[in-house]
Amino acid sequence: MRPVPERGEQDGSPAPPSASRLPHRLRRRPALLAAGATALVTLVTLGSVLSVRGSADDAPSAAGVDGGRPGTSLTGSLPWPDEGQAAVLVEGFGPRGAPGVHGPGRPVPIASVTKVMTAYVILRDHPLRGDASGPLITVDDEAANESFSGAESTVEVRPGQRLSQRRLLELMLVPSGNNIARLLARWDAGSQESFVARMNRAADDLGMDDTTYTGASGIESTTTSTAADQLKLARQVMRDDVFRSVAALARTAAAVGSGTIPNSNELLNTPGVIGIKTGSSTPAGGALMWAVDVADRSGRRHLALGVVLHQRAGTSPQEGLRAVFDASRALVEAVRHRVAATGPATTSATDAPSGTR
């Protein structure tokens, strides 16, 4: 599109009067404008220099990522995805590992990443310790009937079957059973609607200001959040050892029959990755909350967490998953290399350890 012409350009507008015909105070404007322009150019040049220096501080140096500069961010200038949004943090480095966030911050559908909050609320209301399985929960007719839905991700269960709380958490998180998420919600709060209210209160408590839950499974496209908000949840929920152990499982036993069911998170095949949860739908595209155990230059272990959302939204769930796995692998490898080249943080700079809840 042709730019709107200035007055006096070849657009039929009359040319401005000459400087000699202007009043005295107006004739001074060209000089003032010239001086202002010179000052502006100077400021822009200075800003460009500072910007370049700031970018260089985020980039790896020949001597390692931190290059001897303890204040260098580990989450700056990562290989962020070209679309959607992402957020990454590294624990144990204080401000150096503080969350790096990329992309638009508007809430988007998160699909089955929703189940992380479902698990968080279940374990908050019914804590498990160590290898405890928790109470036995009876499978109701609704969960059993939903087992054979061809419209969503479900796990086969039978009415009247009694499964432990831990087994149901596995069936919800590993193969991503939507019917199991809703069963747990009804068991915890009496109805899915009441449970969703608990989910939203928990989100408020965690400072997830741009998050709205409308179901326990994530099938509803009205459940929306941001990468930055989900990173807050990831950091909190990974302090629960039971959740960590379940999220890291490559497979779990089927509830019916003698077989096993694989985890839907193929990022677990990447060394050091210990979770957390996939999500995919046409409105959400590919979504993934991940965790990876990484070592710094001294061998000390750190937990790195990331969330990638809205990859290839509007396409098939399969295409969205492929895109989110590719984007997440790139981020995981970049974080691994940066941390490996970085010295340990001082005691005063480290953040609070992520221990058992």
VOGU-3710 file (C-alpha; in Angstrom, 3 decimals, decimal comma):
1> mrpvpergeq> 0,000/0,000/0,000  1,293/3,471/-0,930  2,239/5,525/2,134  0,074/8,546/2,888  1,996/11,418/1,285  3,249/14,370/3,241  1,800/17,746/2,293  3,647/19,101/-0,728  4,313/15,643/-2,219  2,760/14,916/-5,614
11> dgspappsas> -0,754/14,467/-4,282  -2,369/17,699/-5,366  -1,839/19,423/-1,999  -0,465/22,955/-2,027  3,178/23,375/-1,081  3,879/24,939/2,313  4,847/28,624/2,400  8,561/29,455/2,248  10,461/30,133/5,463  10,787/33,820/4,636
21> rlphrlrrrp> 6,991/34,218/4,717  6,587/32,522/8,100  6,360/34,411/11,409  9,596/34,653/13,380  8,691/32,041/15,972  7,704/29,557/13,247  10,890/30,126/11,287  12,822/28,913/14,301  11,168/25,501/14,064  13,459/24,021/11,358
31> allaagatal> 16,488/24,735/13,532  14,796/23,328/16,590  13,653/20,282/14,667  17,147/19,725/13,309  18,583/19,901/16,809  15,923/17,532/18,069  16,581/15,125/15,232  20,298/15,128/16,024  19,563/14,367/19,670  17,148/11,606/18,685
41> vtlvtlgsvl> 19,711/9,977/16,399  22,233/10,082/19,232  19,790/8,403/21,628  18,818/5,748/19,080  22,470/4,985/18,378  23,236/4,711/22,083  20,191/2,483/22,604  21,273/0,225/19,745  24,715/-0,181/21,286  23,225/-1,039/24,669
51> svrgsaddap> 20,757/-3,452/23,062  23,520/-5,256/21,182  25,558/-5,483/24,365  22,553/-6,890/26,226  21,957/-9,498/23,531  25,596/-10,462/23,584  25,358/-11,040/27,344  22,594/-13,598/26,761  24,490/-15,469/24,070  27,004/-18,223/24,823
61> saagvdggrp> 30,606/-17,052/24,945  33,668/-18,962/23,877  34,478/-19,591/27,548  31,000/-20,932/28,359  27,544/-19,546/28,687  28,237/-17,465/31,753  31,654/-16,409/30,499  32,585/-15,635/34,093  29,677/-13,204/34,420  27,538/-14,463/37,316
71> gtsltgslpw> 24,556/-12,316/36,375  24,035/-13,808/32,905  20,554/-15,221/32,271  20,265/-18,919/31,463  16,871/-18,421/29,844  17,607/-15,491/27,537  17,893/-15,881/23,751  16,839/-19,527/23,705  15,779/-21,174/20,417  12,166/-20,191/20,950
81> pdegqaavlv> 9,463/-21,651/18,672  8,408/-19,513/15,712  4,759/-19,638/16,742  2,698/-19,878/19,893  4,287/-19,158/23,258  6,800/-20,708/25,620  8,334/-20,214/29,059  11,412/-21,792/30,681  13,110/-21,612/34,089  16,065/-23,321/35,747
91> egfgprgapg> 15,975/-23,890/39,489  18,972/-23,359/41,735  20,453/-20,302/40,011  18,417/-17,478/41,514  17,885/-14,603/39,059  20,023/-16,327/36,402  17,477/-19,114/36,104  14,414/-16,867/36,380  11,638/-17,531/33,870  12,272/-16,581/30,267
101> vhgpgrpvpi> 9,023/-16,035/28,366  8,481/-15,798/24,608  5,493/-15,088/22,406  2,146/-13,377/22,942  0,911/-13,594/26,511  -2,749/-14,052/25,684  -4,551/-17,117/27,089  -4,926/-20,037/24,665  -6,499/-23,512/24,934  -4,168/-25,976/26,686
111> asvtkvmtay> -5,941/-29,312/26,058  -4,753/-32,150/28,318  -2,084/-30,073/30,045  -5,165/-29,261/32,132  -4,712/-32,631/33,856  -1,655/-31,291/35,686  -3,924/-28,998/37,697  -6,371/-31,872/38,193  -3,562/-33,971/39,670  -2,324/-31,039/41,754
121> vilrdhplrg> -5,742/-30,525/43,372  -6,255/-34,269/43,950  -2,874/-34,589/45,675  -3,437/-31,403/47,639  -6,785/-32,685/48,919  -5,610/-36,304/49,328  -1,830/-36,313/49,852  0,186/-39,474/49,248  3,588/-40,248/50,705  6,305/-42,518/49,423
131> dasgplitvd> 4,951/-45,658/47,749  1,464/-45,321/49,228  -1,341/-46,166/46,816  -4,055/-44,213/48,593  -7,719/-45,139/48,989  -9,574/-47,416/46,611  -11,981/-45,568/44,325  -14,966/-47,244/42,677  -15,332/-46,774/38,925  -18,816/-45,402/38,241
141> deaanesfsg> -21,004/-46,108/35,224  -20,198/-42,747/33,661  -16,449/-43,370/33,576  -16,966/-46,904/32,280  -19,356/-45,811/29,527  -16,934/-43,104/28,419  -14,190/-45,712/28,004  -15,201/-46,380/24,425  -15,662/-42,806/23,236  -14,136/-42,299/19,839
151> aestvevrpg> -14,177/-38,526/20,214  -11,573/-38,142/22,966  -8,661/-39,806/24,734  -9,998/-42,369/27,223  -8,844/-45,447/29,140  -10,869/-48,637/29,455  -12,296/-49,267/32,925  -15,260/-51,335/34,099  -18,173/-50,311/36,328  -17,688/-51,336/39,939
161> qrlsqrrlle> -13,952/-51,797/39,479  -11,947/-50,539/42,479  -8,684/-48,832/41,668  -6,330/-46,953/43,966  -5,849/-43,223/43,851  -2,292/-43,698/42,564  -3,430/-46,065/39,798  -6,037/-43,574/38,663  -3,456/-40,769/38,656  -1,295/-42,960/36,422
171> lmlvpsgnni> -4,181/-43,707/34,066  -4,990/-40,009/33,849  -1,443/-38,685/33,339  0,339/-41,440/31,389  -2,113/-42,334/28,579  -4,120/-39,137/29,255  -7,500/-40,651/30,127  -10,162/-37,948/30,030  -12,744/-40,244/31,628  -10,334/-40,880/34,526
181> arllarwdag> -9,827/-37,137/35,073  -13,574/-36,641/35,394  -13,899/-39,703/37,649  -11,267/-38,287/40,014  -13,028/-34,923/39,955  -16,357/-36,483/40,985  -14,650/-38,529/43,708  -12,915/-35,471/45,141  -15,660/-32,847/44,953  -18,921/-34,670/44,231
191> sqesfvarmn> -19,241/-33,245/40,722  -16,982/-32,031/37,966  -18,439/-28,533/38,312  -17,537/-28,319/41,988  -14,071/-29,666/41,253  -13,503/-27,048/38,546  -14,231/-24,364/41,131  -11,430/-25,858/43,245  -9,114/-25,836/40,223  -9,735/-22,146/39,645
201> raaddlgmdd> -9,223/-21,312/43,315  -5,931/-23,183/43,217  -4,920/-21,230/40,115  -5,714/-17,983/41,918  -3,634/-19,080/44,901  -0,668/-19,732/42,610  -0,954/-16,326/40,946  -2,121/-17,776/37,621  -4,024/-14,626/36,716  -4,515/-15,479/33,023
211> ttytgasgie> -5,875/-18,990/33,539  -9,450/-20,270/33,412  -10,400/-23,928/33,921  -13,782/-25,162/32,686  -13,250/-28,928/32,970  -11,006/-31,506/34,619  -9,754/-33,174/31,431  -8,942/-30,329/29,047  -11,262/-31,402/26,260  -13,052/-28,066/26,528
221> stttstaadq> -11,458/-25,377/24,358  -12,719/-22,845/26,907  -10,017/-23,972/29,354  -7,279/-21,456/28,585  -3,975/-20,361/30,054  -0,549/-18,969/29,197  2,892/-20,558/29,172  3,969/-18,261/32,016  1,015/-19,305/34,181  1,492/-23,003/33,516
231> lklarqvmrd> 5,157/-22,656/34,446  4,051/-21,486/37,910  1,984/-24,650/38,245  4,831/-26,838/36,976  7,182/-25,481/39,588  4,686/-26,106/42,380  3,463/-29,548/41,355  6,968/-30,913/40,775  7,626/-30,417/44,490  5,367/-33,405/45,094
241> dvfrsvaala> 7,401/-36,614/44,880  4,365/-38,748/44,060  3,420/-36,536/41,148  7,036/-36,556/39,919  7,189/-40,342/39,995  3,921/-40,711/38,083  4,748/-38,064/35,463  8,063/-39,785/34,710  6,547/-43,214/33,975  7,164/-44,473/30,447
251> rtaaavgsgt> 4,281/-46,968/30,728  1,578/-48,031/33,138  -0,459/-51,207/33,542  -3,835/-51,299/31,856  -6,864/-51,323/34,129  -8,470/-54,061/32,048  -6,429/-57,028/30,851  -2,741/-57,723/31,378  -1,116/-55,294/28,973  0,571/-51,948/29,494
261> ipnsnellnt> -0,184/-48,511/28,065  2,604/-46,169/26,875  3,017/-42,587/27,984  1,770/-40,101/25,393  4,854/-37,941/26,094  7,532/-39,082/23,655  9,876/-36,390/24,992  10,572/-38,887/27,799  12,885/-40,628/25,316  15,214/-37,604/25,608
271> pgvigiktgs> 17,970/-38,142/28,222  17,222/-36,388/31,500  13,562/-35,636/30,747  11,337/-36,642/33,672  7,883/-35,439/32,558  5,464/-33,786/32,542  2,319/-33,731/30,355  1,233/-33,467/26,742  -1,878/-31,901/25,313  -3,290/-31,719/21,792
281> stpaggalmw> -6,469/-30,698/20,016  -7,358/-28,722/16,936  -8,023/-25,479/18,889  -4,998/-25,923/21,170  -2,566/-27,348/18,655  0,303/-29,060/20,440  0,941/-28,263/24,108  3,606/-29,637/26,423  4,760/-29,060/29,978  8,214/-30,611/30,458
291> avdvadrsgr> 10,860/-31,148/33,108  14,499/-32,113/32,649  17,256/-32,911/35,111  20,469/-31,090/34,097  23,959/-30,782/35,596  26,028/-27,622/35,907  29,779/-27,393/35,340  30,518/-28,742/38,828  28,150/-31,705/38,455  25,428/-30,302/40,674
301> rhlalgvvlh> 21,943/-31,289/39,467  19,211/-28,756/38,662  15,587/-29,014/37,597  14,698/-27,138/34,415  11,028/-26,639/33,595  9,351/-25,523/30,409  5,949/-25,015/28,833  5,277/-24,735/25,098  1,758/-23,914/23,891  -0,284/-23,365/20,720
311> qragtspqeg> 1,957/-25,149/18,221  0,288/-25,602/14,830  -3,098/-24,696/16,274  -5,946/-25,225/13,839  -4,339/-28,306/12,293  -4,629/-31,917/13,422  -3,696/-32,942/16,973  -0,986/-35,174/15,521  0,641/-32,306/13,658  0,429/-30,139/16,755
321> lravfdasra> 2,159/-32,808/18,848  4,970/-33,209/16,325  5,569/-29,479/16,353  5,527/-29,160/20,138  7,919/-32,097/20,569  10,347/-30,546/18,078  10,165/-27,132/19,739  10,584/-28,610/23,209  13,578/-30,765/22,225  15,364/-27,693/20,938
331> lveavrhrva> 14,711/-25,848/24,199  15,747/-28,827/26,345  19,050/-29,227/24,513  19,807/-25,508/24,663  19,136/-25,405/28,400  21,206/-28,539/28,963  24,231/-27,063/27,157  23,938/-23,701/28,900  23,706/-25,199/32,365  26,569/-27,618/31,647
341> atgpattsat> 28,802/-24,662/30,786  27,747/-22,649/33,824  29,324/-22,627/37,256  27,156/-23,215/40,327  25,342/-20,279/41,851  26,399/-18,910/45,208  24,308/-19,962/48,191  22,738/-16,515/48,476  21,746/-16,496/44,813  20,008/-19,849/44,662
351> dapsgtr> 16,278/-20,116/44,865  14,372/-22,317/47,240  14,930/-26,047/46,665  12,035/-28,026/45,249  11,448/-30,642/47,906  8,564/-32,877/48,799  5,314/-31,105/49,500
//
